[in-house]
Amino acid sequence: MEVDLDGGCLCGGVRYHYAGELGGALGAVTQCHCGQCRKAQGGPVSVAPAAAAGFSVTRGEGLIRSYESSPGKQRAFCGVCASPLWSRRTADPAVMRLRLGSLDAAPPALRIEAHIFIEDAPDWDATAQDAPRYPGLEPGLS
């Protein structure tokens, strides 16, 4: 799908713009349940492949930090609030994987196309469970 969207970190220090294909020929939109993603993101992470050529940082480039979580894979995040933003493999620099949680508004048609490393999902991972859902905080919290 072709998109024109903005995103950024929790503190607002880093902002980005992306225009181009999201998913599609670049790869599947996925939710990863591996141990590395859970530790880096605090739970399963949803990502969409994006063309690096359509991506630009519009504010806070100096705040961006990266971490090589495995050989050849860099994870970018805000150095102030630690919000995960994207990842990129050095072997495929033309494609990056945007963290869907960093988007201001996801396109309405965007859907997770595959859950990956599901065998690594811990028992608490709600993907494999039928848990109650609430429009706001869970009962008992105000």
N, CA, C and O atoms as CSV, one atom per row, in Angstrom:
chain,resi,resn,atom,element,x,y,z
A,1,MET,N,N,0.833,-1.176,0.000
A,1,MET,CA,C,0.000,0.000,0.000
A,1,MET,C,C,0.882,1.245,0.000
A,1,MET,O,O,1.917,1.282,0.665
A,2,GLU,N,N,0.468,2.249,-0.743
A,2,GLU,CA,C,1.184,3.526,-0.774
A,2,GLU,C,C,0.660,4.393,0.359
A,2,GLU,O,O,-0.550,4.516,0.550
A,3,VAL,N,N,1.581,4.997,1.112
A,3,VAL,CA,C,1.191,5.814,2.260
A,3,VAL,C,C,1.968,7.123,2.271
A,3,VAL,O,O,2.992,7.262,1.602
A,4,ASP,N,N,1.466,8.068,3.034
A,4,ASP,CA,C,2.132,9.327,3.329
A,4,ASP,C,C,1.825,9.577,4.799
A,4,ASP,O,O,0.708,9.967,5.140
A,5,LEU,N,N,2.799,9.357,5.667
A,5,LEU,CA,C,2.519,9.394,7.097
A,5,LEU,C,C,3.682,9.981,7.892
A,5,LEU,O,O,4.800,10.134,7.401
A,6,ASP,N,N,3.363,10.299,9.137
A,6,ASP,CA,C,4.340,10.854,10.069
A,6,ASP,C,C,4.382,10.004,11.319
A,6,ASP,O,O,3.438,9.278,11.631
A,7,GLY,N,N,5.488,10.105,12.025
A,7,GLY,CA,C,5.639,9.382,13.273
A,7,GLY,C,C,6.717,10.017,14.119
A,7,GLY,O,O,7.313,11.026,13.743
A,8,GLY,N,N,6.959,9.410,15.268
A,8,GLY,CA,C,7.978,9.939,16.157
A,8,GLY,C,C,7.978,9.219,17.486
A,8,GLY,O,O,7.314,8.200,17.675
A,9,CYS,N,N,8.734,9.777,18.384
A,9,CYS,CA,C,8.926,9.161,19.699
A,9,CYS,C,C,7.950,9.709,20.739
A,9,CYS,O,O,7.195,10.642,20.462
A,10,LEU,N,N,7.970,9.134,21.916
A,10,LEU,CA,C,7.078,9.507,23.016
A,10,LEU,C,C,7.281,10.952,23.469
A,10,LEU,O,O,6.304,11.659,23.715
A,11,CYS,N,N,8.528,11.401,23.584
A,11,CYS,CA,C,8.778,12.753,24.086
A,11,CYS,C,C,8.623,13.822,23.010
A,11,CYS,O,O,8.624,15.013,23.323
A,12,GLY,N,N,8.491,13.420,21.757
A,12,GLY,CA,C,8.324,14.369,20.663
A,12,GLY,C,C,9.627,14.939,20.128
A,12,GLY,O,O,9.610,15.751,19.203
A,13,GLY,N,N,10.746,14.531,20.689
A,13,GLY,CA,C,12.036,15.037,20.239
A,13,GLY,C,C,12.425,14.565,18.854
A,13,GLY,O,O,13.083,15.293,18.111
A,14,VAL,N,N,12.023,13.345,18.498
A,14,VAL,CA,C,12.310,12.795,17.171
A,14,VAL,C,C,11.005,12.716,16.392
A,14,VAL,O,O,10.008,12.177,16.873
A,15,ARG,N,N,11.029,13.259,15.190
A,15,ARG,CA,C,9.886,13.193,14.288
A,15,ARG,C,C,10.382,12.695,12.937
A,15,ARG,O,O,11.508,12.990,12.536
A,16,TYR,N,N,9.545,11.943,12.239
A,16,TYR,CA,C,9.915,11.487,10.907
A,16,TYR,C,C,8.721,11.536,9.967
A,16,TYR,O,O,7.568,11.621,10.390
A,17,HIS,N,N,9.041,11.479,8.662
A,17,HIS,CA,C,8.026,11.440,7.620
A,17,HIS,C,C,8.364,10.274,6.703
A,17,HIS,O,O,9.530,10.008,6.414
A,18,TYR,N,N,7.323,9.587,6.251
A,18,TYR,CA,C,7.519,8.505,5.292
A,18,TYR,C,C,6.466,8.607,4.206
A,18,TYR,O,O,5.276,8.757,4.484
A,19,ALA,N,N,6.926,8.523,2.955
A,19,ALA,CA,C,6.029,8.487,1.805
A,19,ALA,C,C,6.521,7.377,0.888
A,19,ALA,O,O,7.668,7.389,0.442
A,20,GLY,N,N,5.653,6.428,0.612
A,20,GLY,CA,C,6.027,5.325,-0.266
A,20,GLY,C,C,5.270,4.070,0.085
A,20,GLY,O,O,4.264,4.100,0.792
A,21,GLU,N,N,5.773,2.971,-0.423
A,21,GLU,CA,C,5.138,1.680,-0.183
A,21,GLU,C,C,5.405,1.225,1.254
A,21,GLU,O,O,6.506,1.392,1.777
A,22,LEU,N,N,4.402,0.661,1.865
A,22,LEU,CA,C,4.512,0.092,3.208
A,22,LEU,C,C,4.083,-1.361,3.089
A,22,LEU,O,O,2.945,-1.645,2.715
A,23,GLY,N,N,4.986,-2.283,3.404
A,23,GLY,CA,C,4.693,-3.705,3.241
A,23,GLY,C,C,4.733,-4.080,1.771
A,23,GLY,O,O,5.608,-3.629,1.033
A,24,GLY,N,N,3.795,-4.897,1.350
A,24,GLY,CA,C,3.702,-5.286,-0.058
A,24,GLY,C,C,4.949,-5.976,-0.568
A,24,GLY,O,O,5.408,-6.956,0.018
A,25,ALA,N,N,5.501,-5.464,-1.663
A,25,ALA,CA,C,6.688,-6.062,-2.281
A,25,ALA,C,C,7.921,-5.966,-1.372
A,25,ALA,O,O,8.894,-6.695,-1.567
A,26,LEU,N,N,7.879,-5.070,-0.384
A,26,LEU,CA,C,9.011,-4.919,0.542
A,26,LEU,C,C,9.041,-6.012,1.603
A,26,LEU,O,O,10.078,-6.248,2.222
A,27,GLY,N,N,7.915,-6.675,1.816
A,27,GLY,CA,C,7.825,-7.732,2.821
A,27,GLY,C,C,6.529,-7.633,3.593
A,27,GLY,O,O,5.776,-6.668,3.455
A,28,ALA,N,N,6.279,-8.637,4.403
A,28,ALA,CA,C,5.038,-8.710,5.176
A,28,ALA,C,C,5.071,-7.789,6.389
A,28,ALA,O,O,6.127,-7.545,6.974
A,29,VAL,N,N,3.908,-7.288,6.752
A,29,VAL,CA,C,3.726,-6.562,8.008
A,29,VAL,C,C,3.614,-7.649,9.079
A,29,VAL,O,O,2.734,-8.506,9.010
A,30,THR,N,N,4.500,-7.608,10.058
A,30,THR,CA,C,4.575,-8.715,11.014
A,30,THR,C,C,4.490,-8.253,12.463
A,30,THR,O,O,4.697,-7.084,12.785
A,31,GLN,N,N,4.182,-9.205,13.309
A,31,GLN,CA,C,4.328,-9.033,14.751
A,31,GLN,C,C,5.273,-10.125,15.200
A,31,GLN,O,O,5.012,-11.313,15.010
A,32,CYS,N,N,6.392,-9.698,15.809
A,32,CYS,CA,C,7.435,-10.641,16.211
A,32,CYS,C,C,7.348,-10.924,17.707
A,32,CYS,O,O,7.163,-10.018,18.520
A,33,HIS,N,N,7.484,-12.194,18.048
A,33,HIS,CA,C,7.382,-12.639,19.438
A,33,HIS,C,C,8.707,-13.170,19.975
A,33,HIS,O,O,8.730,-13.787,21.040
A,34,CYS,N,N,9.814,-12.945,19.259
A,34,CYS,CA,C,11.110,-13.483,19.702
A,34,CYS,C,C,11.583,-12.771,20.975
A,34,CYS,O,O,11.107,-11.686,21.307
A,35,GLY,N,N,12.510,-13.391,21.664
A,35,GLY,CA,C,13.036,-12.847,22.903
A,35,GLY,C,C,13.719,-11.501,22.729
A,35,GLY,O,O,13.575,-10.627,23.584
A,36,GLN,N,N,14.459,-11.312,21.643
A,36,GLN,CA,C,15.121,-10.024,21.414
A,36,GLN,C,C,14.108,-8.897,21.261
A,36,GLN,O,O,14.258,-7.840,21.873
A,37,CYS,N,N,13.091,-9.112,20.458
A,37,CYS,CA,C,12.081,-8.071,20.264
A,37,CYS,C,C,11.339,-7.768,21.562
A,37,CYS,O,O,11.075,-6.608,21.881
A,38,ARG,N,N,11.008,-8.814,22.300
A,38,ARG,CA,C,10.303,-8.581,23.571
A,38,ARG,C,C,11.156,-7.762,24.517
A,38,ARG,O,O,10.641,-6.859,25.176
A,39,LYS,N,N,12.448,-8.052,24.604
A,39,LYS,CA,C,13.321,-7.279,25.494
A,39,LYS,C,C,13.508,-5.850,24.997
A,39,LYS,O,O,13.523,-4.915,25.798
A,40,ALA,N,N,13.649,-5.669,23.691
A,40,ALA,CA,C,13.869,-4.337,23.127
A,40,ALA,C,C,12.619,-3.465,23.189
A,40,ALA,O,O,12.723,-2.251,23.367
A,41,GLN,N,N,11.441,-4.065,23.045
A,41,GLN,CA,C,10.207,-3.306,22.939
A,41,GLN,C,C,9.297,-3.455,24.157
A,41,GLN,O,O,8.346,-2.687,24.300
A,42,GLY,N,N,9.557,-4.403,25.019
A,42,GLY,CA,C,8.708,-4.623,26.175
A,42,GLY,C,C,7.575,-5.598,25.912
A,42,GLY,O,O,6.737,-5.814,26.788
A,43,GLY,N,N,7.529,-6.180,24.754
A,43,GLY,CA,C,6.502,-7.140,24.377
A,43,GLY,C,C,6.632,-7.430,22.900
A,43,GLY,O,O,7.579,-6.961,22.268
A,44,PRO,N,N,5.712,-8.188,22.327
A,44,PRO,CA,C,5.769,-8.442,20.886
A,44,PRO,C,C,5.773,-7.113,20.137
A,44,PRO,O,O,5.145,-6.149,20.574
A,45,VAL,N,N,6.470,-7.062,19.024
A,45,VAL,CA,C,6.584,-5.805,18.278
A,45,VAL,C,C,5.978,-5.961,16.891
A,45,VAL,O,O,6.181,-6.972,16.219
A,46,SER,N,N,5.230,-4.944,16.474
A,46,SER,CA,C,4.613,-4.916,15.158
A,46,SER,C,C,5.410,-3.974,14.265
A,46,SER,O,O,5.678,-2.828,14.628
A,47,VAL,N,N,5.787,-4.480,13.082
A,47,VAL,CA,C,6.617,-3.699,12.168
A,47,VAL,C,C,6.092,-3.783,10.740
A,47,VAL,O,O,5.438,-4.752,10.353
A,48,ALA,N,N,6.397,-2.738,9.967
A,48,ALA,CA,C,6.058,-2.722,8.550
A,48,ALA,C,C,7.295,-2.349,7.757
A,48,ALA,O,O,7.937,-1.340,8.048
A,49,PRO,N,N,7.638,-3.151,6.756
A,49,PRO,CA,C,8.763,-2.803,5.887
A,49,PRO,C,C,8.455,-1.522,5.109
A,49,PRO,O,O,7.342,-1.324,4.622
A,50,ALA,N,N,9.462,-0.662,5.005
A,50,ALA,CA,C,9.338,0.618,4.314
A,50,ALA,C,C,10.606,0.860,3.491
A,50,ALA,O,O,11.687,0.404,3.862
A,51,ALA,N,N,10.472,1.571,2.385
A,51,ALA,CA,C,11.620,1.892,1.542
A,51,ALA,C,C,12.412,3.032,2.173
A,51,ALA,O,O,11.857,4.098,2.442
A,52,ALA,N,N,13.690,2.818,2.409
A,52,ALA,CA,C,14.531,3.846,3.018
A,52,ALA,C,C,14.521,5.142,2.212
A,52,ALA,O,O,14.657,6.224,2.782
A,53,ALA,N,N,14.361,5.044,0.895
A,53,ALA,CA,C,14.365,6.231,0.038
A,53,ALA,C,C,13.200,7.172,0.338
A,53,ALA,O,O,13.300,8.367,0.062
A,54,GLY,N,N,12.108,6.671,0.891
A,54,GLY,CA,C,10.944,7.497,1.199
A,54,GLY,C,C,10.915,8.023,2.619
A,54,GLY,O,O,9.954,8.678,3.022
A,55,PHE,N,N,11.959,7.741,3.381
A,55,PHE,CA,C,11.996,8.059,4.815
A,55,PHE,C,C,12.894,9.251,5.085
A,55,PHE,O,O,13.986,9.350,4.524
A,56,SER,N,N,12.437,10.164,5.948
A,56,SER,CA,C,13.305,11.273,6.378
A,56,SER,C,C,13.005,11.647,7.826
A,56,SER,O,O,11.853,11.642,8.260
A,57,VAL,N,N,14.053,11.968,8.554
A,57,VAL,CA,C,13.910,12.489,9.913
A,57,VAL,C,C,13.663,13.979,9.767
A,57,VAL,O,O,14.453,14.677,9.131
A,58,THR,N,N,12.576,14.476,10.348
A,58,THR,CA,C,12.219,15.888,10.212
A,58,THR,C,C,12.587,16.705,11.449
A,58,THR,O,O,12.626,17.934,11.392
A,59,ARG,N,N,12.854,16.030,12.562
A,59,ARG,CA,C,13.279,16.735,13.778
A,59,ARG,C,C,13.994,15.752,14.691
A,59,ARG,O,O,13.597,14.593,14.803
A,60,GLY,N,N,15.040,16.217,15.335
A,60,GLY,CA,C,15.705,15.443,16.378
A,60,GLY,C,C,16.692,14.403,15.911
A,60,GLY,O,O,16.931,13.430,16.627
A,61,GLU,N,N,17.273,14.566,14.747
A,61,GLU,CA,C,18.216,13.558,14.249
A,61,GLU,C,C,19.347,13.301,15.243
A,61,GLU,O,O,19.816,12.170,15.365
A,62,GLY,N,N,19.783,14.326,15.944
A,62,GLY,CA,C,20.859,14.174,16.926
A,62,GLY,C,C,20.459,13.385,18.161
A,62,GLY,O,O,21.321,12.962,18.931
A,63,LEU,N,N,19.164,13.183,18.361
A,63,LEU,CA,C,18.679,12.414,19.517
A,63,LEU,C,C,18.632,10.912,19.243
A,63,LEU,O,O,18.518,10.109,20.168
A,64,ILE,N,N,18.719,10.541,17.965
A,64,ILE,CA,C,18.572,9.137,17.599
A,64,ILE,C,C,19.819,8.355,17.975
A,64,ILE,O,O,20.943,8.759,17.677
A,65,ARG,N,N,19.597,7.245,18.626
A,65,ARG,CA,C,20.661,6.305,18.973
A,65,ARG,C,C,20.343,4.985,18.299
A,65,ARG,O,O,19.196,4.731,17.931
A,66,SER,N,N,21.351,4.147,18.137
A,66,SER,CA,C,21.091,2.822,17.577
A,66,SER,C,C,21.895,1.788,18.337
A,66,SER,O,O,22.901,2.085,18.980
A,67,TYR,N,N,21.413,0.576,18.236
A,67,TYR,CA,C,22.028,-0.540,18.935
A,67,TYR,C,C,22.054,-1.726,17.984
A,67,TYR,O,O,21.039,-2.058,17.372
A,68,GLU,N,N,23.206,-2.362,17.858
A,68,GLU,CA,C,23.316,-3.563,17.031
A,68,GLU,C,C,22.906,-4.760,17.881
A,68,GLU,O,O,23.708,-5.300,18.643
A,69,SER,N,N,21.647,-5.164,17.738
A,69,SER,CA,C,21.094,-6.217,18.585
A,69,SER,C,C,21.519,-7.610,18.153
A,69,SER,O,O,21.519,-8.540,18.960
A,70,SER,N,N,21.873,-7.758,16.906
A,70,SER,CA,C,22.449,-8.994,16.380
A,70,SER,C,C,23.342,-8.564,15.213
A,70,SER,O,O,23.178,-7.460,14.695
A,71,PRO,N,N,24.263,-9.397,14.797
A,71,PRO,CA,C,25.192,-8.978,13.741
A,71,PRO,C,C,24.461,-8.452,12.500
A,71,PRO,O,O,23.682,-9.168,11.870
A,72,GLY,N,N,24.726,-7.200,12.167
A,72,GLY,CA,C,24.149,-6.590,10.987
A,72,GLY,C,C,22.766,-6.003,11.154
A,72,GLY,O,O,22.203,-5.517,10.174
A,73,LYS,N,N,22.179,-6.021,12.360
A,73,LYS,CA,C,20.851,-5.450,12.578
A,73,LYS,C,C,20.949,-4.299,13.572
A,73,LYS,O,O,21.351,-4.490,14.720
A,74,GLN,N,N,20.584,-3.119,13.127
A,74,GLN,CA,C,20.580,-1.929,13.963
A,74,GLN,C,C,19.152,-1.568,14.348
A,74,GLN,O,O,18.270,-1.520,13.491
A,75,ARG,N,N,18.924,-1.318,15.617
A,75,ARG,CA,C,17.630,-0.851,16.111
A,75,ARG,C,C,17.790,0.608,16.499
A,75,ARG,O,O,18.658,0.942,17.305
A,76,ALA,N,N,16.960,1.486,15.934
A,76,ALA,CA,C,17.023,2.918,16.217
A,76,ALA,C,C,15.962,3.283,17.247
A,76,ALA,O,O,14.847,2.763,17.229
A,77,PHE,N,N,16.343,4.200,18.156
A,77,PHE,CA,C,15.445,4.633,19.215
A,77,PHE,C,C,15.801,6.054,19.629
A,77,PHE,O,O,16.883,6.543,19.305
A,78,CYS,N,N,14.903,6.714,20.337
A,78,CYS,CA,C,15.164,8.052,20.850
A,78,CYS,C,C,16.081,7.948,22.063
A,78,CYS,O,O,15.823,7.162,22.975
A,79,GLY,N,N,17.144,8.735,22.074
A,79,GLY,CA,C,18.084,8.731,23.185
A,79,GLY,C,C,17.551,9.405,24.438
A,79,GLY,O,O,18.166,9.288,25.497
A,80,VAL,N,N,16.425,10.109,24.350
A,80,VAL,CA,C,15.828,10.765,25.512
A,80,VAL,C,C,14.785,9.858,26.164
A,80,VAL,O,O,14.898,9.530,27.345
A,81,CYS,N,N,13.767,9.452,25.394
A,81,CYS,CA,C,12.663,8.674,25.972
A,81,CYS,C,C,12.750,7.176,25.672
A,81,CYS,O,O,11.942,6.399,26.182
A,82,ALA,N,N,13.713,6.765,24.858
A,82,ALA,CA,C,13.974,5.359,24.509
A,82,ALA,C,C,12.896,4.711,23.654
A,82,ALA,O,O,12.845,3.485,23.559
A,83,SER,N,N,12.032,5.508,23.028
A,83,SER,CA,C,11.009,4.940,22.149
A,83,SER,C,C,11.658,4.247,20.956
A,83,SER,O,O,12.501,4.838,20.282
A,84,PRO,N,N,11.276,3.001,20.688
A,84,PRO,CA,C,11.771,2.318,19.488
A,84,PRO,C,C,11.133,2.936,18.248
A,84,PRO,O,O,9.938,3.232,18.241
A,85,LEU,N,N,11.939,3.131,17.193
A,85,LEU,CA,C,11.460,3.814,15.998
A,85,LEU,C,C,11.501,2.936,14.745
A,85,LEU,O,O,10.506,2.830,14.027
A,86,TRP,N,N,12.646,2.311,14.485
A,86,TRP,CA,C,12.791,1.445,13.309
A,86,TRP,C,C,14.003,0.551,13.489
A,86,TRP,O,O,14.803,0.724,14.408
A,87,SER,N,N,14.114,-0.409,12.585
A,87,SER,CA,C,15.321,-1.235,12.522
A,87,SER,C,C,15.731,-1.340,11.068
A,87,SER,O,O,14.954,-1.063,10.154
A,88,ARG,N,N,16.979,-1.750,10.884
A,88,ARG,CA,C,17.528,-1.851,9.530
A,88,ARG,C,C,18.641,-2.880,9.535
A,88,ARG,O,O,19.418,-2.964,10.486
A,89,ARG,N,N,18.714,-3.659,8.472
A,89,ARG,CA,C,19.797,-4.634,8.310
A,89,ARG,C,C,20.829,-4.076,7.339
A,89,ARG,O,O,20.475,-3.568,6.275
A,90,THR,N,N,22.102,-4.170,7.704
A,90,THR,CA,C,23.156,-3.654,6.835
A,90,THR,C,C,23.196,-4.398,5.507
A,90,THR,O,O,23.643,-3.837,4.506
A,91,ALA,N,N,22.744,-5.634,5.474
A,91,ALA,CA,C,22.719,-6.414,4.234
A,91,ALA,C,C,21.619,-5.947,3.279
A,91,ALA,O,O,21.657,-6.287,2.096
A,92,ASP,N,N,20.646,-5.177,3.762
A,92,ASP,CA,C,19.534,-4.702,2.945
A,92,ASP,C,C,19.228,-3.245,3.313
A,92,ASP,O,O,18.168,-2.961,3.869
A,93,PRO,N,N,20.150,-2.315,3.006
A,93,PRO,CA,C,19.982,-0.927,3.448
A,93,PRO,C,C,18.826,-0.185,2.797
A,93,PRO,O,O,18.441,0.880,3.279
A,94,ALA,N,N,18.263,-0.710,1.720
A,94,ALA,CA,C,17.157,-0.037,1.035
A,94,ALA,C,C,15.824,-0.221,1.757
A,94,ALA,O,O,14.856,0.479,1.459
A,95,VAL,N,N,15.768,-1.160,2.705
A,95,VAL,CA,C,14.522,-1.442,3.424
A,95,VAL,C,C,14.739,-1.244,4.917
A,95,VAL,O,O,15.740,-1.690,5.476
A,96,MET,N,N,13.796,-0.575,5.548
A,96,MET,CA,C,13.802,-0.442,7.003
A,96,MET,C,C,12.478,-0.971,7.522
A,96,MET,O,O,11.520,-1.116,6.763
A,97,ARG,N,N,12.426,-1.255,8.803
A,97,ARG,CA,C,11.192,-1.761,9.397
A,97,ARG,C,C,10.713,-0.762,10.453
A,97,ARG,O,O,11.273,-0.654,11.543
A,98,LEU,N,N,9.651,-0.036,10.081
A,98,LEU,CA,C,9.095,0.969,10.984
A,98,LEU,C,C,8.326,0.291,12.103
A,98,LEU,O,O,7.562,-0.644,11.862
A,99,ARG,N,N,8.525,0.760,13.319
A,99,ARG,CA,C,7.750,0.284,14.461
A,99,ARG,C,C,6.374,0.919,14.379
A,99,ARG,O,O,6.247,2.142,14.435
A,100,LEU,N,N,5.339,0.093,14.245
A,100,LEU,CA,C,3.994,0.617,14.053
A,100,LEU,C,C,3.554,1.498,15.211
A,100,LEU,O,O,2.774,2.431,15.018
A,101,GLY,N,N,4.041,1.213,16.400
A,101,GLY,CA,C,3.696,2.045,17.555
A,101,GLY,C,C,4.239,3.458,17.476
A,101,GLY,O,O,3.779,4.332,18.212
A,102,SER,N,N,5.207,3.708,16.603
A,102,SER,CA,C,5.767,5.054,16.474
A,102,SER,C,C,5.003,5.910,15.469
A,102,SER,O,O,5.267,7.107,15.356
A,103,LEU,N,N,4.055,5.313,14.733
A,103,LEU,CA,C,3.268,6.076,13.765
A,103,LEU,C,C,2.244,6.945,14.482
A,103,LEU,O,O,1.649,6.519,15.472
A,104,ASP,N,N,2.037,8.165,13.983
A,104,ASP,CA,C,0.994,9.026,14.556
A,104,ASP,C,C,-0.382,8.405,14.325
A,104,ASP,O,O,-1.227,8.393,15.220
A,105,ALA,N,N,-0.594,7.896,13.131
A,105,ALA,CA,C,-1.851,7.230,12.783
A,105,ALA,C,C,-1.536,6.202,11.714
A,105,ALA,O,O,-1.007,6.537,10.655
A,106,ALA,N,N,-1.857,4.975,11.991
A,106,ALA,CA,C,-1.629,3.908,11.011
A,106,ALA,C,C,-2.716,3.961,9.947
A,106,ALA,O,O,-3.860,4.302,10.249
A,107,PRO,N,N,-2.376,3.631,8.712
A,107,PRO,CA,C,-3.402,3.568,7.667
A,107,PRO,C,C,-4.502,2.580,8.065
A,107,PRO,O,O,-4.196,1.499,8.568
A,108,PRO,N,N,-5.768,2.924,7.850
A,108,PRO,CA,C,-6.864,2.044,8.267
A,108,PRO,C,C,-6.791,0.634,7.688
A,108,PRO,O,O,-7.244,-0.316,8.327
A,109,ALA,N,N,-6.234,0.486,6.504
A,109,ALA,CA,C,-6.174,-0.838,5.861
A,109,ALA,C,C,-4.996,-1.677,6.352
A,109,ALA,O,O,-4.893,-2.851,5.997
A,110,LEU,N,N,-4.116,-1.107,7.153
A,110,LEU,CA,C,-2.930,-1.839,7.609
A,110,LEU,C,C,-3.323,-2.967,8.557
A,110,LEU,O,O,-4.062,-2.754,9.519
A,111,ARG,N,N,-2.828,-4.155,8.279
A,111,ARG,CA,C,-3.118,-5.335,9.090
A,111,ARG,C,C,-1.848,-6.146,9.287
A,111,ARG,O,O,-0.974,-6.161,8.419
A,112,ILE,N,N,-1.745,-6.815,10.421
A,112,ILE,CA,C,-0.655,-7.760,10.643
A,112,ILE,C,C,-0.895,-8.933,9.703
A,112,ILE,O,O,-1.972,-9.529,9.699
A,113,GLU,N,N,0.121,-9.260,8.905
A,113,GLU,CA,C,-0.005,-10.340,7.933
A,113,GLU,C,C,0.587,-11.649,8.432
A,113,GLU,O,O,0.258,-12.723,7.928
A,114,ALA,N,N,1.472,-11.551,9.437
A,114,ALA,CA,C,2.095,-12.770,9.968
A,114,ALA,C,C,2.613,-12.524,11.374
A,114,ALA,O,O,3.181,-11.473,11.670
A,115,HIS,N,N,2.408,-13.511,12.233
A,115,HIS,CA,C,3.048,-13.533,13.555
A,115,HIS,C,C,4.280,-14.402,13.393
A,115,HIS,O,O,4.190,-15.539,12.930
A,116,ILE,N,N,5.442,-13.862,13.777
A,116,ILE,CA,C,6.681,-14.620,13.603
A,116,ILE,C,C,7.301,-14.966,14.951
A,116,ILE,O,O,7.074,-14.276,15.946
A,117,PHE,N,N,8.075,-16.027,14.974
A,117,PHE,CA,C,8.692,-16.576,16.189
A,117,PHE,C,C,7.654,-16.844,17.268
A,117,PHE,O,O,7.919,-16.647,18.454
A,118,ILE,N,N,6.487,-17.288,16.863
A,118,ILE,CA,C,5.395,-17.549,17.804
A,118,ILE,C,C,5.754,-18.665,18.784
A,118,ILE,O,O,5.239,-18.697,19.902
A,119,GLU,N,N,6.643,-19.588,18.366
A,119,GLU,CA,C,7.048,-20.649,19.287
A,119,GLU,C,C,7.869,-20.101,20.452
A,119,GLU,O,O,8.041,-20.784,21.462
A,120,ASP,N,N,8.382,-18.864,20.318
A,120,ASP,CA,C,9.128,-18.223,21.398
A,120,ASP,C,C,8.225,-17.411,22.323
A,120,ASP,O,O,8.687,-16.897,23.342
A,121,ALA,N,N,6.953,-17.293,21.981
A,121,ALA,CA,C,6.036,-16.477,22.776
A,121,ALA,C,C,5.872,-17.073,24.172
A,121,ALA,O,O,5.612,-18.269,24.303
A,122,PRO,N,N,6.021,-16.254,25.220
A,122,PRO,CA,C,5.820,-16.750,26.580
A,122,PRO,C,C,4.332,-16.966,26.870
A,122,PRO,O,O,3.472,-16.517,26.113
A,123,ASP,N,N,4.051,-17.639,27.943
A,123,ASP,CA,C,2.662,-17.941,28.302
A,123,ASP,C,C,1.811,-16.688,28.467
A,123,ASP,O,O,0.607,-16.726,28.214
A,124,TRP,N,N,2.422,-15.567,28.890
A,124,TRP,CA,C,1.640,-14.348,29.105
A,124,TRP,C,C,1.293,-13.619,27.815
A,124,TRP,O,O,0.501,-12.677,27.853
A,125,ASP,N,N,1.848,-14.009,26.688
A,125,ASP,CA,C,1.608,-13.327,25.412
A,125,ASP,C,C,0.138,-13.482,25.027
A,125,ASP,O,O,-0.324,-14.596,24.779
A,126,ALA,N,N,-0.584,-12.390,24.977
A,126,ALA,CA,C,-2.029,-12.423,24.729
A,126,ALA,C,C,-2.389,-12.924,23.337
A,126,ALA,O,O,-3.551,-13.247,23.093
A,127,THR,N,N,-1.427,-12.999,22.412
A,127,THR,CA,C,-1.718,-13.486,21.072
A,127,THR,C,C,-2.277,-14.896,21.117
A,127,THR,O,O,-3.126,-15.261,20.304
A,128,ALA,N,N,-1.800,-15.683,22.064
A,128,ALA,CA,C,-2.219,-17.080,22.152
A,128,ALA,C,C,-3.332,-17.274,23.177
A,128,ALA,O,O,-3.681,-18.410,23.499
A,129,GLN,N,N,-3.889,-16.192,23.689
A,129,GLN,CA,C,-4.891,-16.297,24.736
A,129,GLN,C,C,-6.143,-15.512,24.375
A,129,GLN,O,O,-6.101,-14.599,23.551
A,130,ASP,N,N,-7.233,-15.867,24.987
A,130,ASP,CA,C,-8.468,-15.114,24.832
A,130,ASP,C,C,-8.652,-14.297,26.105
A,130,ASP,O,O,-9.260,-14.760,27.070
A,131,ALA,N,N,-8.125,-13.087,26.097
A,131,ALA,CA,C,-8.186,-12.224,27.284
A,131,ALA,C,C,-9.272,-11.170,27.102
A,131,ALA,O,O,-9.541,-10.750,25.977
A,132,PRO,N,N,-9.902,-10.735,28.198
A,132,PRO,CA,C,-10.902,-9.663,28.104
A,132,PRO,C,C,-10.268,-8.393,27.534
A,132,PRO,O,O,-9.074,-8.148,27.708
A,133,ARG,N,N,-11.087,-7.592,26.852
A,133,ARG,CA,C,-10.602,-6.338,26.285
A,133,ARG,C,C,-11.468,-5.202,26.844
A,133,ARG,O,O,-12.675,-5.362,27.023
A,134,TYR,N,N,-10.824,-4.034,27.121
A,134,TYR,CA,C,-11.518,-2.903,27.709
A,134,TYR,C,C,-11.199,-1.646,26.889
A,134,TYR,O,O,-10.097,-1.526,26.354
A,135,PRO,N,N,-12.137,-0.724,26.786
A,135,PRO,CA,C,-11.892,0.495,25.999
A,135,PRO,C,C,-10.905,1.455,26.667
A,135,PRO,O,O,-10.319,2.305,25.995
A,136,GLY,N,N,-10.718,1.326,27.973
A,136,GLY,CA,C,-9.783,2.159,28.709
A,136,GLY,C,C,-8.957,1.298,29.639
A,136,GLY,O,O,-8.585,0.176,29.297
A,137,LEU,N,N,-8.674,1.825,30.813
A,137,LEU,CA,C,-7.925,1.044,31.803
A,137,LEU,C,C,-8.717,-0.171,32.256
A,137,LEU,O,O,-9.946,-0.193,32.186
A,138,GLU,N,N,-7.999,-1.172,32.717
A,138,GLU,CA,C,-8.691,-2.361,33.222
A,138,GLU,C,C,-9.463,-1.989,34.490
A,138,GLU,O,O,-9.111,-1.028,35.174
A,139,PRO,N,N,-10.519,-2.753,34.803
A,139,PRO,CA,C,-11.324,-2.465,35.994
A,139,PRO,C,C,-10.458,-2.366,37.251
A,139,PRO,O,O,-9.513,-3.133,37.436
A,140,GLY,N,N,-10.800,-1.415,38.098
A,140,GLY,CA,C,-10.071,-1.228,39.350
A,140,GLY,C,C,-9.020,-0.127,39.285
A,140,GLY,O,O,-8.492,0.275,40.321
A,141,LEU,N,N,-8.708,0.366,38.098
A,141,LEU,CA,C,-7.758,1.474,37.951
A,141,LEU,C,C,-8.489,2.693,37.439
A,141,LEU,O,O,-9.360,2.598,36.574
A,142,SER,N,N,-8.128,3.831,37.980
A,142,SER,CA,C,-8.798,5.060,37.513
A,142,SER,C,C,-7.823,6.013,36.897
A,142,SER,O,O,-8.212,7.093,36.452
